[in-house]
Amino acid sequence: MILITGAIGQIGSLVVEHLLNMNVPVRVFVRDKNAFKDFHNSSLEMTEGTFEDRKTLKKAVKGVELLF
């Protein structure tokens, strides 16, 4: 599992798209799930939260092997 932060930005969104096209399991860590609605893929997981919220950050990194 690869965790992508900044997934709605210019670079992050391209990384997500590329990994999904390669059928790589991806999790995105976003502040607002509604802002990240363009991607619909079974290999995509979405976690909502912030770096300041330890509970959501811990959930986001669980089972992650790589971080971008």
C-alpha positions in Angstrom: 0.0 0.0 0.0 1.3 3.5 -0.9 0.0 6.5 1.0 -0.2 9.7 -1.0 -0.5 13.0 0.7 -1.3 16.2 -1.3 -3.3 13.9 -3.6 -5.5 16.8 -4.9 -2.5 18.9 -5.8 -0.9 19.1 -9.3 1.8 16.5 -8.6 0.0 14.3 -6.1 -3.0 13.8 -8.4 -0.7 12.7 -11.2 1.0 10.2 -8.9 -2.3 8.8 -7.8 -3.6 8.5 -11.4 -0.3 6.8 -12.6 -0.3 4.3 -9.7 -4.0 3.4 -10.2 -3.3 2.9 -13.9 -0.7 0.4 -12.8 -3.2 -1.3 -10.5 -1.1 -0.4 -7.4 -3.1 -0.2 -4.1 -3.2 3.5 -3.2 -4.5 5.3 -0.1 -4.9 9.0 -0.2 -4.8 11.2 3.0 -7.0 14.2 2.4 -8.4 17.0 4.6 -11.8 16.8 2.8 -13.1 13.7 1.0 -15.5 15.9 -1.0 -12.5 17.7 -2.6 -11.2 14.3 -3.9 -14.1 12.9 -5.9 -12.6 12.6 -9.3 -11.0 9.2 -8.8 -13.1 6.1 -8.6 -11.1 2.9 -8.5 -11.3 -0.3 -6.5 -7.5 0.0 -5.7 -8.1 3.4 -4.1 -8.6 3.9 -0.4 -9.4 7.3 1.1 -8.6 8.5 4.6 -9.7 11.9 5.8 -7.8 13.9 8.4 -4.8 16.1 9.2 -1.2 15.7 10.2 -2.0 17.5 13.5 -4.7 14.9 14.4 -2.7 11.9 15.6 -5.7 9.6 15.5 -6.4 10.2 11.7 -2.7 10.2 10.9 -2.3 6.8 12.7 -5.2 5.4 10.7 -3.7 6.8 7.4 -0.3 5.1 7.8 -1.6 1.7 9.1 -0.3 -1.0 6.7 1.5 1.5 4.5 4.8 0.5 2.9 5.6 3.7 1.1 4.7 7.3 1.5 4.6 10.0 -1.1 
